[in-house]
Amino acid sequence: MPIFPTPLLSGPPTAPPDLAGPHPVAEVARCLDAFFVSLLALVAAHFVRLGLLTLPVWTRIARTRQRLQRLLTRIAAGHAPRKPGAAPRRSGVSVPFPNRRHGWLPVMLDHNARNLASQLHHLLHTEGVAQIIAASPGAVRTLRPLCRMLGVDLPAPLRPPPRPPAPSRPVPVVAPPPTSEPSVSPPGTPDRPIPRNILAAARYWRRRFPNIA
């Protein structure tokens, strides 16, 4: 149960964007902003349950809201999206989240967080919304960590490209060790002495036929 009631979250969900109107990007920005206002209010209402995570979670969601609004404003103005580059490092010590699994924030909060995650899932899967957001690669990269935090499955246009398969490493061919075959030496060599019966037969034939060399 929440620490105290949050009437802001008990009302009906945000009206879907009117993409058939003259300003579809502004409609998507309006729906996303209403979602972020409700999510920030929910995080602030559960500061006792989140503890030390309240400030970093609230800050990350607020920065995601500001960045998305700025990027959607650029899309609405007809500006080309900026080329992705190296993100500047922020000064200060970042507080790592203890749990990075898919959908960890609604587990720590209550049913209101699951309802908001469902609203974001419905908004992103509305026909045409994902294509508008996908026009800015920066908006896509900004939205992915929030969806992972809330456990929202991204539609196909917002999913990261599949990773190429890792190159297969060549298997080293190990040559078998050389097998040492036993050397066969002819009789009479120092490695193999002449048998006694052969020596006795040789002495016999020498005595019998002395003229034969």
N, C-alpha and C positions, 0 to 999 in steps of 0.2 A: 504494500500500500504506500502511496506517496506520503511525504511528510505533511503536506497540506494540499487541499484541492486546488487544481489548476483549471479554472473555468475556460481559459483560452483554448484548451485542447478538447473540451467536451462538445464543441459545436460540430456542425456538418463539415465535411472535407472541403478543401478549396475547389472552386469551380474550375472545370477543365479549360485549357487555353483555347481561344477561338482562332485557330490557325487559318480559317478561311477569310479572316478580316484583313484590313490593310496593313496591320503591324503584327505579324505572327511572332517575330523575335521578342517584341515587347510583351506579348502575352505569355511566352515561356518564361521570360524574366520575372514577370509578375507572380506567376505560380511558384517559381523557385524561391522568390523572396518571402512569400507567405509561408512556405514550408520552413525556411531557415528561421523566421521569427518564432514559430511554434517550437522548433527544436531547441533554440537557444533558451527560450523560457522554460522548457522542460529540464534542461541541464541545470539551469540556475535553481529550479525548485527542488532538485535532488542533490544539493550540495553536501548534505550530511551523508548520504549513501555513497557518493563518489569520493568524498574526502579530498585527498591531495590531487586527485585527477580532475577536479572540477575546473580549475583555472586552465590547464593545458587543453582539455577537451573543448571548453567554451572558446578558447582562443583559436584553436584549429578550425572549428566550425565557423566562427566569425570571419576569419581570413578567407576561408573557402567561399563564403557568401560575397565578400567584397570583390574577390578576384573574378568570380563568375559574373557578377553584375558588370564589372568593367569590361570583360571579354565579350559578353553579350551586347553591350552598348556599342562596341567596335563593330560587331557583326551587323547590328541594325543600321549603323552609319555607313555601311558599305566598304569599310576598310578591310584590306587583305590581312589575313592572320599572320602574325609574326612567325618567322622561322624558329623552330625549336633550337635552343642553345643551352649552354651550361647555366644551371640555376645559380644565382649568387648565394653565397653562404651567409647565413644570418649570424649576427653576433649574439653572444650569450650562450648559456648552457641549456640544451634542449632536454626536456623531461621525457624519457622513453615510456611508452605505454606498457603495462605489465602483460597485456594480452593482445595479441595481434591476429587472433583467429577471425574467421568470417562471421560477422554479426555479434561481436562481443558487447557492444554498448547496450542494445535492448535487453541482454541477459542481466546486466547490472542495474537497469532501470525497471520500468513496469510496462503494463499493457499500452500505455500512451506512446512509448517509444516504438513498440511494434506497429501501432496504428500509423505513426508517421512514416515508418519505413515502408509500410504498405502503400501509403499515398505517394511516396517518391517512386516506388516501383511502378505504380499505375501511370504516373506522369511520364516517366522515361519511356514506357512501352506504348504510350499514345502515338498513333501514326503521325509521323512528321516531326515529332519533338526530338528524337535522337538524331535525325538528319540535320536539324538546325544546330544542335550542340556540336555535332561532329564537324561542322564547318570551321571550328577553331580547335586545333590540336591542344592548345593550352587549356581550354575549358574541359576537354576530355581528361587530360592528365590531372586537373584539379578535382574533378568529380569522382574519380576512381577510388581514392582513399576513403572518402566519405561513404561511398556505397559499400566498401568492404567493412567499414566500421559498423554500418547499420545492417549488413547482411542482405543487401539489395543486389539481385542479379542484373547485370548490365545487358541491354539489348545488343544485337550483333554490331551495329555501327560504332558502338562505344567500347567494345572489347579490345584489349591489346592484341596486336598481331601474334600469331603463333610463333613460338620460338623455333628457329631452324634446328634440325637434329644435329646433335654433336657429331663432329667428324670421327669416324671410326679409326682407332689407332691400329697401325699395322702390328700384327702379332709377330714378335721376333722368332725367327727360325733358329732353333738351337741344334747345331750339328751334333750327331751322336759321337760319343768318344770313340777313338780308334780301338778296335779290338785287336789285341795282340795274339796272333796265331802261333802255336808252338812250331819252332823251326825244326825241320826234318833234315838232319845232317846225315850224309852218307856214312856207312861204316868205316871205321879207321880214323875218323877225325877226333881231335881231343875232347870234343863235347860228348862223343859216344864211343866208348871202348869196344874193341873187337871181341865178340864172344869167345869163350874158351874152346868150344867145339870146332869153331872155324880155325883157330890157331893150331889146334891139334891136327886137323885135317891137312893144313898147309905144311906142317913139319913132316907128316907122313909122306906126302907126295914129293917133297923135296928129297927125302931119303930114298924113295923108290926110283925117282927119275932125277938124278943130280945134274944131268946135262941140260935140263930145261930151265931157262931163266925164270 
